[in-house]
Amino acid sequence: MDVGGGAEGMASTLTQACPHLQGTMIDLPLVTPITPKVVEEAEASNRVMVMAADVVSGPIPGIDVGIET
């Protein structure tokens, strides 16, 4: 899970370096429209899911590890 991943794409970078990983990029709904382009440019579309959420408002279910960027 890459919290606040939006335009930076830590999850995309990690899955590029370690193709066996899968990730989720979570950012505010205002930011997530640009996130799929970041994931696609990293050729990680099949390994990175994009989720719109406000992580301050509560926990995100089903997440094992979080990286805050």
C-alpha distances in whole Angstrom, upper triangle without the diagonal:
4,6,9,9,12,15,13,11,9,7,10,12,11,11,15,16,15,15,15,11,9,6,5,6,7,10,14,16,18,16,14,17,17,14,15,17,15,13,17,18,16,17,14,15,15,12,9,9,10,10,12,12,13,11,15,16,15,12,10,11,10,7,8,6,5,6,8,10
4,6,5,9,11,10,8,6,6,9,11,10,11,14,15,15,16,16,13,11,7,6,5,6,8,12,15,16,13,12,16,15,11,13,16,13,12,16,17,15,17,14,15,16,13,10,10,9,10,12,12,13,11,14,16,16,14,12,14,13,10,11,9,6,5,6,7
4,5,8,11,11,10,9,9,12,14,14,15,18,19,19,20,20,16,14,11,8,6,5,6,9,12,14,12,11,15,15,12,15,17,14,14,18,19,17,20,17,17,19,16,13,12,10,10,10,9,9,8,10,13,13,12,10,13,14,11,12,10,7,6,5,6
4,6,9,8,9,9,10,13,14,15,16,18,20,20,21,22,19,17,13,11,7,6,5,7,11,11,9,9,13,12,10,13,15,13,14,17,18,17,19,17,18,20,17,14,13,11,10,10,10,9,9,11,14,15,14,13,16,17,14,16,14,10,9,6,6
4,6,6,5,6,7,9,11,12,13,15,16,17,18,19,16,14,11,9,5,6,6,10,12,12,9,9,12,10,8,11,12,9,10,14,14,13,16,14,14,17,15,11,11,9,10,11,12,12,12,15,17,17,17,15,18,17,15,16,14,11,9,8,6
4,6,6,9,10,10,12,14,15,16,19,20,20,22,19,16,13,11,7,7,6,8,10,10,6,6,9,7,5,9,10,8,9,13,13,13,16,14,14,17,16,12,12,9,10,10,12,13,13,16,18,19,18,17,20,20,17,19,17,14,13,11,9
4,6,9,11,10,12,14,16,16,18,20,20,23,20,18,15,14,10,11,10,12,13,12,8,9,10,7,6,9,9,6,9,12,11,12,15,14,15,18,17,14,14,12,13,13,15,16,17,19,21,23,22,20,23,23,21,22,20,17,14,13,10
4,6,9,9,9,12,13,14,15,17,18,21,18,17,14,13,10,12,11,14,16,15,11,12,13,10,9,11,11,8,10,13,12,11,14,14,15,18,16,13,15,13,15,15,17,17,17,19,22,23,22,20,23,23,20,21,18,15,12,11,8
4,5,5,6,9,10,11,13,14,15,17,14,13,10,10,7,10,11,14,16,16,12,11,13,11,8,10,10,6,7,10,10,9,12,10,12,14,12,10,11,10,13,14,16,17,17,19,22,22,21,19,21,20,17,18,15,13,11,11,9
4,5,5,6,9,10,11,12,14,15,12,12,9,10,8,11,12,16,18,18,15,14,17,14,11,13,14,10,10,13,13,10,13,11,13,15,13,10,12,12,14,16,17,18,17,19,22,22,20,18,20,19,16,16,13,11,8,9,7
4,5,5,6,8,10,10,11,12,9,8,6,7,6,10,12,16,18,19,15,14,16,15,11,12,13,10,8,12,12,10,12,9,11,12,9,7,9,10,12,15,16,18,16,19,22,21,19,16,18,16,13,13,11,10,8,10,10
4,6,5,6,9,10,10,12,10,9,8,9,8,12,14,17,19,19,16,14,16,13,10,10,11,8,6,9,9,6,8,6,8,10,8,7,10,10,14,16,18,20,19,23,25,24,22,19,21,19,16,17,15,14,12,14,12
4,6,5,6,9,10,13,11,11,10,12,11,15,16,20,21,22,18,17,19,16,13,13,13,10,9,11,10,7,10,8,12,13,11,10,13,14,17,19,21,22,21,24,27,26,24,22,23,21,18,18,16,15,12,14,12
4,5,5,6,8,10,8,9,8,11,11,15,17,21,23,24,20,19,21,19,15,16,16,13,11,14,13,10,12,10,13,13,10,10,13,15,17,20,21,23,21,24,26,25,23,20,21,19,16,15,13,13,11,13,13
4,5,5,5,7,5,6,7,10,12,15,18,21,23,24,21,19,20,18,15,14,15,13,10,12,12,9,9,7,10,10,7,8,11,14,16,20,21,23,22,25,27,26,23,20,21,18,16,15,14,14,13,16,15
4,6,6,9,9,10,11,14,14,18,20,23,25,25,22,20,21,19,16,15,15,12,10,11,11,7,8,7,10,11,9,10,14,16,19,22,24,26,25,28,30,29,27,24,25,22,20,19,17,17,16,18,17
4,6,9,9,11,12,15,16,20,22,26,27,28,24,23,24,22,19,18,18,15,13,15,14,10,11,10,14,14,12,13,17,19,22,24,26,28,26,29,31,30,28,25,26,23,20,19,17,17,16,18,17
4,6,6,9,11,14,16,20,22,26,27,29,25,23,25,23,20,19,20,17,15,16,16,12,12,11,14,13,10,12,16,18,21,24,25,27,26,29,31,29,26,24,24,21,18,17,15,16,15,19,18
4,5,8,11,14,16,20,23,26,27,29,25,23,24,23,19,18,19,17,13,14,15,11,10,9,12,10,8,11,14,17,20,24,25,28,26,30,31,30,27,24,24,21,19,18,17,18,17,20,20
4,7,10,14,17,20,23,27,28,30,27,24,26,25,21,20,21,19,16,17,18,15,14,11,13,11,9,11,15,18,20,24,25,28,26,29,31,29,26,23,22,19,17,15,15,17,17,21,21
4,7,10,13,16,20,23,24,26,23,21,23,22,18,18,19,17,14,16,17,14,13,10,12,11,7,9,12,15,17,21,22,24,22,25,27,25,22,19,19,15,13,12,12,13,14,17,18
4,7,10,13,17,20,21,23,21,18,20,19,16,15,17,15,12,14,16,13,12,9,10,8,5,6,8,11,14,17,19,21,20,23,24,23,20,16,16,13,11,11,11,12,13,16,17
4,7,10,13,17,18,20,17,15,17,17,13,13,15,13,11,13,15,13,13,9,10,10,6,5,6,9,11,14,15,17,16,20,21,19,17,14,14,12,9,10,9,10,10,13,14
4,6,10,13,14,17,14,12,15,15,11,11,14,13,10,13,16,14,14,11,11,11,8,5,5,6,7,10,11,14,13,17,18,17,14,11,12,10,8,10,10,9,10,12,13
4,7,10,12,14,11,9,12,12,8,9,12,10,9,13,14,13,14,11,11,13,11,7,6,5,6,8,10,12,12,15,17,16,14,12,14,13,11,13,12,10,9,10,10
4,7,9,11,9,8,11,12,9,11,14,13,12,16,17,16,18,15,14,16,14,10,9,6,5,6,6,8,8,12,13,13,12,9,12,13,11,13,12,10,10,10,11
4,6,8,6,6,10,10,9,12,14,13,13,17,18,18,20,17,16,19,17,13,11,8,7,5,6,7,8,11,12,13,13,12,15,16,14,17,15,12,12,10,10
4,5,5,6,10,11,11,13,16,15,16,19,20,21,22,20,19,22,20,16,14,11,9,5,5,6,8,10,11,13,14,13,16,18,17,20,19,15,15,13,13
4,5,5,8,10,10,13,15,15,16,18,20,21,22,20,19,21,20,17,14,10,8,5,6,8,11,13,13,15,16,15,17,19,18,22,21,18,18,17,16
4,6,7,9,10,13,15,15,17,19,20,21,23,22,20,23,22,19,17,13,11,8,10,10,13,15,16,18,19,18,21,23,22,25,23,20,20,18,17
4,6,6,7,10,12,11,13,16,17,18,20,18,17,20,20,16,14,11,10,8,10,11,13,15,17,18,19,17,21,22,20,23,21,18,17,15,14
4,5,5,7,10,10,11,13,15,16,17,16,14,17,17,13,11,7,7,6,9,11,13,16,17,18,18,16,19,19,18,21,20,17,17,16,15
4,6,7,8,10,11,13,14,16,17,16,14,17,18,15,13,9,10,9,12,15,17,20,20,22,22,19,22,22,21,24,23,21,20,19,18
4,6,6,7,9,10,11,13,15,15,13,17,17,14,13,10,12,11,14,16,18,21,22,23,23,21,23,24,22,24,23,20,19,18,16
4,5,5,6,9,10,11,13,12,11,14,14,10,10,7,9,10,13,15,16,19,21,21,21,18,21,20,19,21,19,17,16,15,14
4,5,5,6,9,10,10,10,8,11,12,9,9,7,10,11,15,18,19,22,23,24,23,20,21,21,19,22,21,19,18,18,17
4,5,5,6,9,10,10,9,13,14,12,12,11,14,15,18,20,22,25,26,27,26,23,25,24,23,24,23,21,20,20,18
4,6,5,6,9,9,9,13,13,10,12,10,13,15,18,20,20,23,25,26,25,22,24,23,21,22,21,19,17,17,15
4,6,5,6,5,6,9,9,7,9,9,12,14,17,20,20,23,25,25,23,20,22,21,19,20,19,17,16,17,15
4,5,5,6,5,9,10,9,11,11,15,17,20,23,24,27,28,28,27,24,25,23,22,23,22,21,20,21,19
4,5,8,9,12,13,12,14,14,17,19,22,25,25,28,30,30,29,26,27,26,24,25,23,22,20,21,19
4,5,8,11,10,10,13,13,17,19,22,24,24,27,29,29,27,24,26,24,22,22,21,20,18,19,17
4,6,8,9,10,12,14,18,20,23,26,26,29,31,30,28,25,26,24,22,23,22,21,20,21,20
4,5,5,6,9,11,15,18,20,23,23,26,28,27,25,22,22,20,18,19,18,18,17,19,18
4,6,6,7,9,13,16,19,22,22,26,27,26,24,21,21,19,18,20,19,19,19,20,20
4,6,8,11,14,18,21,24,24,27,28,27,25,21,21,18,18,19,19,19,20,22,22
4,7,10,13,17,19,22,21,25,26,25,22,19,19,16,15,15,15,16,16,19,19
4,7,10,13,16,18,18,22,23,22,19,16,17,15,13,14,14,14,14,16,16
4,7,10,13,16,16,20,20,19,17,14,14,13,12,14,14,14,14,16,16
4,7,10,13,14,17,18,18,16,13,14,14,13,16,15,14,14,15,15
4,6,10,11,14,15,14,13,10,12,12,12,15,15,13,14,14,15
4,7,9,12,12,13,13,11,13,15,14,17,17,15,16,15,15
4,6,9,9,9,10,8,11,14,13,16,16,14,15,14,15
4,5,6,8,9,9,13,15,14,17,17,14,15,13,14
4,5,6,6,7,11,13,12,15,14,11,12,11,13
4,6,8,10,13,16,15,17,16,13,14,12,14
4,7,9,13,16,15,18,18,16,17,15,18
4,7,9,13,13,15,16,14,16,15,18
4,6,9,9,12,12,11,14,14,17
4,7,6,10,11,10,13,13,16
4,6,9,11,12,15,16,19
4,7,10,11,15,16,19
4,6,7,11,13,16
4,7,10,13,16
4,7,10,13
4,6,10
4,6
4
